[in-house]
């Protein structure tokens, strides 16, 4: 991708109000995950027996000590949300980059191997992609056992086929272009062809896939935590917080609404950014 194309893509992205709004929200959430735990008023596991299910500040009997209220064990919701942001986003980044690394390697290999092996690999990827990601993750965790490490492994496995398909498709499309044929005639081998000629032109497709994979990973990790298959109490993980608050939704709705809102805003902002990047990198716009 040339410098001029990058500038054009940024110009399209920066004029997309939805994408810029999503970027702002995502930036705030990322800053909260980085510095928020340092400013959290309490330890996320600390229990205050005299403040069980204290409502948030905007309720009539709320207080300033716990501005977002407490849960059924008297733990401060603000502290748990801030620590949960760091844990949830850290897990999401680990999962997506691990899946991207493996998926890109497999996708690049698939683009250069003989057609028989490529067809076999891609049909297997299609089979995995035909299953809902959460259902596949649940099945994997059911086989290898519940727990946060196994949930992370499961979500990595679920995301790999997406990167394989995107990478293989993008590389195969580039291999049929004139500049690649010229490089081949010039004696370029597969590795040099991939790194110096093809890779710069498929980076936009990889970036878009990375962005959308963040929201998928975040939702799947939270869902596994909600089902008791991922992070386990008393970990301050958003999905686990939702699971713990189910019994109190009628008379302490903030215990479930706040972590749910955190997941919703994060996923929404990521998807808005992803939509903006997809529009910005659309070849029909880069003319």
Secondary structure, 3 states (H helix, E strand, C coil): CCHHHHHHHHHHHHCCHHHHHHHHHHHHHHHHHHHHHHHCCCCCCCCCHHHCCCCCCCCCCCCCCCCCCECCCCCEHHHHHHHHHHHHHHHHHHHHHHHHHHHHHHHHHHHHCCHHHHHHHHHHHHHHHCCCHHHHHHHHHHHHCCCHHHHHHHHHHHHHHHHHHHHHHHHHHHHCCHHHHHHHHCCCCHHHHHHHHHHHHHHHHHHHHHHHHHHHHHHHHHHHHHCCCCCCCCCCCHHHHHHHCHHHCCCCCHHHHHHHHHHHHHHHHHHHHHHHHHHHCCCCCCC
